[in-house]
């Protein structure tokens, strides 16, 4: 990890292949809880983030995208900046105040700090595969 830039977790390696697919909520009907659960269940690996995998809107989201891409896993994302109801609702649903939030098989794993620690220990790769 670079001492100068905490978001260069992967060092100066070439950029890994992008494996994330942003999704847009097709069906906005129903209770907010149901909408959130539909998003989470749309993929085994799901990330609520600011922006998209191709254009993250914060360094923490960019970091988690880089880590996921480096592991070569397929995942889906939702841009919480596109829907304020989802943005606030997911915080309450997960009882987790910050973004990004990584979900694996319907369970919240954590945010940037936890994901980064898990990446370095090898636990993230185990959890995702």
ABEGO torsion letter per residue (X at the ends): XBAABAABAAEABBBBBBABBBBBBABABEBAAAAAAAAAAABABBBBBBEBAABBABAAAAAAAAAAAAAGBBBBBBBAAABAAAAAAAAAAAGBABOBBBBBGGBBAEBAAAAAAAAAAGAAAAAAX
